Amino acid sequence: MPSAPQPHEPSVSRMAAADLAVRYGGTVPRYTSYPTAPHFHAGIDAKAYAGWLAALPDGQRVSLYVHVPFCEKLCWYCGCQTRVVNRHGPIAHYLDTLLTETSHVAAAIGRRLTADAVHLGGGTPNILTAEDLDRLFGALRAHFALSPQAEIAAELDPRTLTRDWVEAAARNGLNRASLGIQDCDPVVQKAINRSQPFAQSRQAARWLREAGVASVNLDLMYGLPHQSVAGIVATVDQVLELAPDRIALFGYAHVPWMKAHQNLLPQEALPGPAERFAQQDAAAVRLEAAGYVRIGLDHFAAPHDPMAQALRQGGLHRNFQGYTTDEADALIGLGPSSIGRLPQGYVQSIATTRDWAAAVEAAGLPVARGYALTAEDRLRAEIIEALMCALTVDLVEICGRHDAHPGVLQADLLRLCPLEADGLVIRRDGRIWVTEAGRPFVRHVCAAFDACLDRSADRPVRHSAGV
């Protein structure tokens, strides 16, 4: 929705903001969905998912997410569902199974729907061979009508990218690519087990542009071991040489209870909340000075980019891949651990490749868990998405569209009072604005409206750092 003019913001100095970073440095969900994935449950099974797919109406536009769960080497910061492989056999078996899963999904839908977007994530999608790509996209086009204007995107590792792969991907419609860089400092790279000379990133960007890939995006991180404010700014200055269309600046999520390999990182070198805040703030200032538009929490886009245009026009959205311009009501996940969203709710596939493959080969949909949305969930999901994307929300307007009385949010508004006192939000006439000082803490603002969040003080909260 278009944002209303923002009232005068209270002044918050950078020193005060650093103090706030310590106070709000606790863990909080990332809100790529609501409810968030920890609240999915086994009550949503393959039968339920098949019914949801069959209920998609004729003419429904969909998006496709394909998860590639393999890497050639493990980065120790990684929070993704992936494993290391050194031969093509497991990848070939995975692809065979993926194509079978795609046929099962298409059969459950019962008709050929139009796909407006395809996103390859991982893991490392460029671990697939050029022949693998041809097979994959051949199957996708056999079961779905890929729109001529479809956004076809892939997350790529410059260290293993080849010109042949880029040309094969471009031949299959690749028009947006995200290159994982994280940090250019060799000391940081060694600490995270990701040696990546900048020449590899420069070469990858050049190959993509020479192949006609219209948009080249870069992924950076802050909060990694041995990172500093000066180092982050140096990395930003270096990657600006590549003239990226978008930059994602993610905060490292330290979740060793979920990803044991993160214990291999030098724990004593991890920055604290105040330092993390200073790193993201310095990077954001540098990117905005270079002309990039700040998008929500952690994205930046060139003014001509569709994401910047969507922000201006009120068409920005958020899904499991982060900020997006994708407006499809149905996201279909393919591959192990993938998450989909249908009008009825969320569904997640079995995470381990072996068990996922066994379920597919048993002629089933490999569902592990999911969540059926209630009317109140939909209300809260829209509020949270508006805050994450536009940094403002009209509660009266949204409640009206959902046929809900604003009084249902009374407890949530009370939880906003400390954030309002700290200058992070402004409330007026049923509308909420996240201030510029509050932008880094927007997930805490969203948490006020999270009815599923466990706020118990007697148990650890298993989420990533709030800043």
C-alpha positions as CSV (number, residue, x, y, z in Angstrom):
1,M,0.0,0.0,0.0
2,P,1.3,3.5,-0.6
3,S,2.7,5.1,2.5
4,A,1.1,8.1,4.0
5,P,3.2,11.2,4.9
6,Q,5.2,10.5,8.0
7,P,4.9,12.8,10.9
8,H,7.9,14.6,12.4
9,E,10.3,12.1,13.8
10,P,12.0,12.4,17.2
11,S,15.8,12.9,17.0
12,V,17.8,9.9,18.0
13,S,21.6,10.2,17.9
14,R,23.9,7.4,16.7
15,M,25.2,7.0,20.2
16,A,21.7,6.6,21.6
17,A,20.9,4.2,18.7
18,A,23.9,2.1,19.7
19,D,22.6,2.0,23.3
20,L,19.2,0.8,21.9
21,A,21.0,-1.9,19.9
22,V,22.2,-3.4,23.2
23,R,18.8,-3.1,24.8
24,Y,17.0,-4.6,21.7
25,G,19.8,-7.0,20.9
26,G,17.8,-10.1,21.9
27,T,16.5,-12.7,19.5
28,V,13.5,-12.2,17.4
29,P,12.0,-13.8,14.2
30,R,13.0,-12.6,10.7
31,Y,9.3,-12.5,9.6
32,T,9.6,-13.9,6.1
33,S,6.2,-15.4,7.0
34,Y,3.6,-15.2,9.6
35,P,3.2,-17.4,11.5
36,T,6.9,-18.2,11.3
37,A,8.2,-21.6,10.4
38,P,8.8,-22.9,14.0
39,H,5.0,-22.9,14.4
40,F,4.4,-25.2,11.4
41,H,3.2,-28.7,12.5
42,A,2.7,-32.2,11.3
43,G,-1.1,-31.7,11.1
44,I,-0.7,-30.5,7.6
45,D,0.2,-33.6,5.5
46,A,0.4,-34.7,1.9
47,K,-3.3,-35.2,1.7
48,A,-4.0,-31.7,2.9
49,Y,-1.4,-30.2,0.5
50,A,-2.9,-32.1,-2.4
51,G,-6.3,-30.6,-1.6
52,W,-4.9,-27.1,-1.5
53,L,-3.2,-27.6,-4.8
54,A,-6.4,-29.0,-6.4
55,A,-8.3,-26.0,-5.1
56,L,-6.1,-23.5,-7.0
57,P,-8.5,-21.7,-9.4
58,D,-8.1,-21.7,-13.2
59,G,-6.0,-18.7,-14.1
60,Q,-4.1,-18.7,-10.8
61,R,-0.7,-17.2,-11.3
62,V,2.0,-19.0,-9.3
63,S,5.7,-18.7,-8.4
64,L,8.1,-21.6,-8.2
65,Y,10.9,-22.0,-5.7
66,V,13.4,-24.8,-6.4
67,H,15.8,-25.8,-3.5
68,V,19.2,-27.2,-4.5
69,P,20.6,-28.8,-1.3
70,F,24.3,-29.2,-2.2
71,C,27.5,-27.3,-2.0
72,E,31.1,-28.1,-2.9
73,K,32.4,-26.7,0.4
74,L,30.6,-25.7,3.6
75,C,30.7,-22.1,4.8
76,W,30.7,-22.1,8.6
77,Y,28.2,-19.2,8.9
78,C,25.7,-21.0,6.7
79,G,22.1,-21.4,8.0
80,C,20.7,-23.0,4.9
81,Q,19.6,-26.6,4.4
82,T,22.6,-28.0,2.4
83,R,25.3,-30.6,2.5
84,V,28.7,-31.1,0.8
85,V,29.1,-33.4,-2.2
86,N,32.2,-34.1,-4.3
87,R,30.7,-36.1,-7.1
88,H,27.7,-35.8,-9.4
89,G,25.9,-39.0,-8.5
90,P,23.9,-37.6,-5.6
91,I,23.1,-34.5,-7.7
92,A,21.8,-36.6,-10.6
93,H,19.6,-38.7,-8.3
94,Y,18.3,-35.5,-6.7
95,L,17.4,-34.0,-10.1
96,D,15.6,-37.2,-11.2
97,T,13.6,-37.1,-7.9
98,L,12.9,-33.3,-8.3
99,L,11.5,-33.9,-11.7
100,T,9.3,-36.6,-10.3
101,E,8.1,-34.3,-7.5
102,T,7.3,-31.6,-10.1
103,S,5.1,-34.1,-12.0
104,H,3.3,-35.1,-8.7
105,V,2.6,-31.4,-7.9
106,A,1.3,-30.8,-11.4
107,A,-0.9,-33.8,-11.2
108,A,-2.4,-32.6,-7.9
109,I,-3.1,-29.2,-9.5
110,G,-4.7,-30.9,-12.4
111,R,-4.1,-28.2,-15.0
112,R,-1.2,-26.2,-16.4
113,L,-1.0,-22.9,-14.5
114,T,1.1,-19.9,-15.5
115,A,4.3,-19.3,-13.5
116,D,5.4,-15.6,-13.2
117,A,8.6,-16.4,-11.3
118,V,11.1,-19.1,-10.8
119,H,13.7,-18.9,-8.0
120,L,16.6,-21.3,-7.7
121,G,18.0,-21.3,-4.1
122,G,20.3,-23.4,-2.0
123,G,22.8,-24.6,-1.3
124,T,24.5,-23.8,-4.6
125,P,22.3,-23.9,-7.7
126,N,25.3,-23.6,-9.9
127,I,26.4,-27.0,-8.7
128,L,24.0,-28.3,-11.3
129,T,25.5,-28.9,-14.7
130,A,24.4,-27.2,-17.9
131,E,22.6,-30.4,-18.9
132,D,20.9,-30.5,-15.5
133,L,19.6,-27.0,-16.1
134,D,18.2,-28.0,-19.5
135,R,16.4,-30.9,-18.0
136,L,15.1,-28.9,-15.0
137,F,13.7,-26.1,-17.1
138,G,12.3,-28.5,-19.7
139,A,10.3,-30.1,-16.9
140,L,9.1,-26.8,-15.5
141,R,7.9,-25.7,-18.9
142,A,6.2,-29.0,-19.5
143,H,4.1,-28.7,-16.3
144,F,3.8,-24.9,-16.0
145,A,3.4,-22.1,-18.6
146,L,6.3,-19.8,-17.9
147,S,5.2,-16.3,-18.6
148,P,7.3,-14.5,-21.2
149,Q,7.9,-11.8,-18.5
150,A,8.7,-14.3,-15.8
151,E,11.5,-13.4,-13.4
152,I,13.9,-16.3,-13.4
153,A,16.5,-15.9,-10.6
154,A,19.3,-17.9,-9.0
155,E,21.5,-17.6,-6.0
156,L,25.1,-18.3,-7.2
157,D,28.5,-19.0,-5.7
158,P,31.1,-17.1,-7.8
159,R,33.9,-19.5,-6.6
160,T,32.4,-22.3,-8.7
161,L,30.6,-20.5,-11.4
162,T,31.6,-21.1,-15.0
163,R,30.9,-19.3,-18.2
164,D,29.3,-22.4,-19.6
165,W,26.9,-22.5,-16.7
166,V,26.0,-18.9,-17.1
167,E,25.3,-19.3,-20.8
168,A,23.1,-22.4,-20.2
169,A,21.2,-20.5,-17.5
170,A,20.7,-17.5,-19.8
171,R,19.5,-19.8,-22.5
172,N,16.9,-21.1,-20.1
173,G,15.7,-17.6,-19.2
174,L,17.9,-16.5,-16.3
175,N,17.4,-12.7,-15.9
176,R,18.3,-12.1,-12.3
177,A,21.3,-13.5,-10.4
178,S,22.4,-13.0,-6.8
179,L,26.1,-13.4,-6.1
180,G,27.2,-14.4,-2.6
181,I,30.1,-12.3,-1.5
182,Q,29.5,-11.7,2.2
183,D,32.8,-9.9,2.9
184,C,36.0,-9.1,0.9
185,D,38.5,-9.2,3.8
186,P,40.7,-12.3,3.6
187,V,40.9,-12.5,7.4
188,V,37.0,-12.7,7.7
189,Q,36.9,-15.1,4.7
190,K,39.3,-17.4,6.5
191,A,37.3,-17.3,9.7
192,I,34.1,-18.3,7.9
193,N,35.8,-20.9,5.6
194,R,35.0,-19.0,2.4
195,S,38.1,-17.9,0.6
196,Q,36.9,-15.8,-2.4
197,P,39.3,-13.4,-4.2
198,F,37.4,-10.4,-5.5
199,A,38.5,-11.2,-9.0
200,Q,36.2,-14.2,-8.9
201,S,33.2,-12.0,-8.0
202,R,34.2,-9.5,-10.7
203,Q,34.5,-12.2,-13.3
204,A,31.1,-13.7,-12.3
205,A,29.3,-10.4,-12.7
206,R,31.0,-9.8,-16.1
207,W,29.9,-13.3,-17.4
208,L,26.3,-12.7,-16.3
209,R,26.1,-9.3,-18.0
210,E,27.8,-10.6,-21.2
211,A,25.2,-13.4,-21.3
212,G,22.3,-10.8,-21.1
213,V,21.3,-11.3,-17.5
214,A,19.5,-8.1,-16.8
215,S,20.0,-7.8,-13.0
216,V,23.0,-8.6,-11.0
217,N,22.5,-8.6,-7.2
218,L,25.1,-9.0,-4.4
219,D,24.7,-10.6,-1.0
220,L,26.8,-9.1,1.9
221,M,26.8,-9.9,5.6
222,Y,27.6,-8.1,8.8
223,G,28.1,-9.6,12.3
224,L,30.7,-12.1,11.1
225,P,33.9,-12.9,13.1
226,H,36.6,-10.3,12.8
227,Q,34.4,-7.8,10.9
228,S,34.7,-4.2,11.8
229,V,33.0,-0.9,10.7
230,A,36.1,0.0,8.6
231,G,36.2,-3.4,7.1
232,I,32.5,-3.4,6.2
233,V,32.8,0.0,4.5
234,A,35.8,-1.2,2.6
235,T,33.8,-4.2,1.3
236,V,31.0,-1.9,0.3
237,D,33.3,0.4,-1.6
238,Q,34.9,-2.6,-3.4
239,V,31.6,-4.2,-4.5
240,L,30.2,-0.9,-5.7
241,E,32.8,-1.2,-8.5
242,L,30.5,-4.0,-9.9
243,A,27.5,-1.5,-10.1
244,P,25.0,-4.0,-8.7
245,D,21.3,-3.5,-9.2
246,R,20.5,-4.7,-5.7
247,I,22.5,-5.4,-2.5
248,A,21.2,-7.5,0.4
249,L,23.0,-6.7,3.6
250,F,22.1,-9.5,6.0
251,G,22.9,-9.8,9.6
252,Y,24.7,-13.1,10.4
253,A,22.3,-15.4,12.3
254,H,24.2,-17.3,14.9
255,V,22.0,-20.4,15.6
256,P,24.4,-23.2,16.6
257,W,21.6,-25.1,18.2
258,M,20.2,-25.6,14.6
259,K,23.5,-25.5,12.6
260,A,26.2,-27.3,14.7
261,H,28.9,-26.3,12.1
262,Q,28.6,-22.7,13.3
263,N,30.5,-23.8,16.4
264,L,33.5,-23.9,14.1
265,L,33.5,-20.1,13.9
266,P,35.8,-18.3,16.4
267,Q,33.2,-17.4,18.9
268,E,35.3,-14.8,20.7
269,A,35.6,-12.9,17.4
270,L,31.8,-12.4,16.9
271,P,30.8,-8.8,17.4
272,G,28.3,-7.8,20.0
273,P,25.0,-6.0,19.5
274,A,26.5,-2.4,19.5
275,E,29.2,-3.4,17.0
276,R,26.7,-5.2,14.8
277,F,24.5,-2.1,14.8
278,A,27.5,0.1,13.9
279,Q,28.5,-2.2,11.0
280,Q,25.0,-2.2,9.4
281,D,24.6,1.5,10.0
282,A,27.9,2.4,8.4
283,A,27.2,0.2,5.4
284,A,23.7,1.6,5.0
285,V,25.0,5.2,5.1
286,R,27.7,4.4,2.4
287,L,25.1,2.7,0.1
288,E,22.6,5.5,0.4
289,A,25.4,8.0,-0.3
290,A,26.1,6.0,-3.5
291,G,22.6,6.5,-4.6
292,Y,20.9,3.3,-3.6
293,V,17.4,3.3,-2.2
294,R,17.0,1.6,1.2
295,I,14.4,-1.1,1.1
296,G,12.8,-2.2,4.4
297,L,15.2,-3.8,6.8
298,D,18.3,-5.0,4.8
299,H,18.0,-4.4,1.1
300,F,19.2,-1.7,-1.2
301,A,18.3,-1.1,-4.8
302,A,19.3,1.2,-7.6
303,P,16.6,3.8,-8.3
304,H,15.8,2.3,-11.7
305,D,15.3,-1.2,-10.2
306,P,11.8,-2.7,-10.0
307,M,12.2,-3.2,-6.2
308,A,12.8,0.5,-5.7
309,Q,9.8,1.2,-8.0
310,A,7.6,-1.2,-6.0
311,L,8.6,0.5,-2.8
312,R,7.5,3.9,-4.2
313,Q,4.2,2.4,-5.6
314,G,3.3,0.4,-2.5
315,G,3.8,-3.0,-4.3
316,L,6.7,-4.4,-2.3
317,H,6.2,-7.8,-0.7
318,R,8.1,-10.2,1.5
319,N,8.4,-14.0,1.3
320,F,10.9,-16.8,2.2
321,Q,13.5,-15.4,-0.2
322,G,13.2,-11.9,1.5
323,Y,11.9,-8.8,-0.2
324,T,10.3,-9.3,-3.5
325,T,8.2,-7.7,-6.2
326,D,6.4,-11.0,-6.8
327,E,2.6,-10.6,-6.4
328,A,1.6,-14.2,-6.9
329,D,-0.8,-15.5,-4.3
330,A,0.7,-19.0,-4.6
331,L,4.3,-20.0,-4.1
332,I,5.1,-23.6,-4.8
333,G,8.2,-25.1,-3.2
334,L,10.1,-27.9,-4.9
335,G,13.0,-29.9,-3.4
336,P,13.9,-30.9,0.2
337,S,13.1,-28.3,3.0
338,S,11.4,-26.0,0.5
339,I,8.5,-23.9,1.8
340,G,5.4,-23.0,-0.2
341,R,2.6,-20.7,0.5
342,L,-0.9,-21.2,-0.9
343,P,-4.1,-19.2,-0.2
344,Q,-4.9,-21.8,2.6
345,G,-1.6,-21.7,4.3
346,Y,2.0,-22.9,4.4
347,V,3.6,-26.2,3.6
348,Q,7.2,-27.4,4.0
349,S,8.8,-30.4,2.4
350,I,10.9,-33.0,4.3
351,A,14.3,-31.5,5.0
352,T,16.7,-34.4,4.6
353,T,17.4,-35.3,0.9
354,R,17.2,-39.1,1.6
355,D,13.8,-39.0,3.3
356,W,12.5,-36.4,0.8
357,A,13.5,-38.7,-2.1
358,A,11.9,-41.7,-0.4
359,A,8.6,-39.9,0.0
360,V,8.6,-38.7,-3.7
361,E,9.5,-42.1,-5.0
362,A,6.6,-43.6,-3.0
363,A,4.4,-41.6,-5.3
364,G,3.6,-39.0,-2.7
365,L,4.0,-35.3,-2.0
366,P,7.0,-35.0,0.4
367,V,5.3,-32.9,3.1
368,A,6.8,-32.7,6.5
369,R,4.6,-30.0,8.1
370,G,2.6,-26.9,7.5
371,Y,0.1,-24.4,8.8
372,A,-3.5,-23.6,7.9
373,L,-4.1,-19.8,8.2
374,T,-7.0,-18.5,10.3
375,A,-8.7,-15.2,9.7
376,E,-6.7,-13.6,12.6
377,D,-3.5,-15.0,11.1
378,R,-4.2,-13.3,7.8
379,L,-4.9,-10.0,9.6
380,R,-1.6,-10.2,11.5
381,A,0.4,-11.4,8.5
382,E,-0.7,-8.3,6.5
383,I,0.2,-6.0,9.4
384,I,3.6,-7.5,9.8
385,E,4.3,-7.5,6.0
386,A,3.3,-3.8,5.8
387,L,5.6,-2.9,8.6
388,M,8.5,-5.0,7.2
389,C,8.1,-3.5,3.7
390,A,6.6,0.0,4.0
391,L,7.6,0.7,7.6
392,T,4.0,1.9,8.2
393,V,0.6,0.4,8.6
394,D,-3.0,1.7,8.8
395,L,-4.5,-0.5,11.4
396,V,-8.0,0.9,10.9
397,E,-8.0,0.3,7.2
398,I,-6.6,-3.2,7.5
399,C,-9.0,-4.2,10.2
400,G,-11.8,-3.0,8.1
401,R,-10.8,-5.1,5.2
402,H,-10.5,-8.1,7.4
403,D,-13.8,-7.5,9.1
404,A,-12.0,-7.3,12.5
405,H,-12.5,-4.8,15.3
406,P,-9.3,-2.8,16.1
407,G,-9.8,-3.7,19.7
408,V,-8.4,-7.2,18.9
409,L,-5.0,-5.5,18.7
410,Q,-5.2,-3.7,22.1
411,A,-2.6,-6.0,23.8
412,D,-0.3,-5.6,20.8
413,L,-0.5,-1.8,21.0
414,L,0.4,-1.9,24.6
415,R,3.6,-3.9,23.7
416,L,4.5,-1.0,21.4
417,C,4.7,1.5,24.2
418,P,8.4,1.0,25.1
419,L,9.4,1.2,21.5
420,E,7.4,4.4,21.1
421,A,9.0,5.9,24.2
422,D,12.4,5.1,22.7
423,G,11.5,6.9,19.4
424,L,11.4,3.8,17.3
425,V,7.7,4.1,16.3
426,I,5.1,6.9,16.1
427,R,1.4,6.2,16.6
428,R,-1.4,8.5,15.4
429,D,-5.1,8.1,14.5
430,G,-4.8,4.3,14.2
431,R,-1.7,4.4,12.1
432,I,1.9,3.3,13.0
433,W,5.1,4.6,11.5
434,V,8.5,3.0,12.1
435,T,10.9,5.9,12.3
436,E,14.2,5.9,10.5
437,A,15.9,5.3,13.9
438,G,13.5,2.4,14.4
439,R,14.2,0.8,11.0
440,P,17.0,-1.5,12.3
441,F,14.6,-2.6,15.0
442,V,11.6,-3.2,12.8
443,R,11.5,-6.9,13.6
444,H,10.9,-5.9,17.2
445,V,8.0,-3.7,16.1
446,C,6.5,-6.7,14.2
447,A,7.0,-8.9,17.2
448,A,4.4,-6.8,19.1
449,F,1.8,-8.1,16.7
450,D,3.0,-11.8,16.8
451,A,0.4,-13.7,18.7
452,C,2.3,-16.9,18.3
453,L,5.6,-15.6,19.8
454,D,6.6,-17.3,23.0
455,R,7.4,-14.5,25.4
456,S,8.1,-16.7,28.4
457,A,11.0,-15.6,30.5
458,D,11.8,-19.1,31.8
459,R,12.8,-20.6,28.5
460,P,15.4,-19.7,25.8
461,V,14.0,-18.1,22.6
462,R,15.4,-19.8,19.5
463,H,15.7,-17.0,17.0
464,S,18.5,-14.9,15.5
465,A,19.8,-11.6,16.9
466,G,17.4,-8.7,16.6
467,V,20.0,-6.4,15.1
